Amino acid sequence: MSVNGVTGASDVYSAYSTASQTKRAETTAETTGEAKTNESAGVVYEPSASGKASSTKTYKTNASVVAQMKADAEARTSQLQSLVQKMLTKQGETYNTANGIWSLLAQGKVKADPATIAQAKEDIAEDGYWGVKQTSQRILDFATALTGGDPTKIEKMRAAFQKGYDKAQRTWGGSLPEISQQTYDAVLSGFDQMAKDAGIES
């Protein structure tokens, strides 16, 4: 066997080995390139534990959350009743200051300067702070704020308003002044309009 024969075989092996390595490098590059492409595309497959996707959801009632929601609703109703009672009592007092001041002055039961009387009359005027329009609107705005604008709570707020009005009458010691009765009617009309706008039968 000649040296050239061995050298020739070595050359053939060397060429085969180099070609094989090149092919493996190309295959690895392609695979790596694909992996990088998939990775950059953000495609991730994660099978579920059982191998199947679950479409059933289980819900549990959280008693403490429900109790808290009920307590919040009761607190809001109570707030509206208290607000109505205070507002209508104050409205009645302002009305009496404006209209009954002369008889009280004549009896010497109260002393009021002309500026106080003028302010009271301005407060109970049609567009005054304690007038029917503004007072009824404040009550409706407060009721809406308490319910978060939820139309299904309108009747609860109406009932709370009526209870507040009754408490104001008891505090007053009888029927509230006419201005307060007009405010009562305006608030009920406001609740009716809210229900109508929401498509709820009242």
Disulfide bonds with the S-S distance in Angstrom:
none
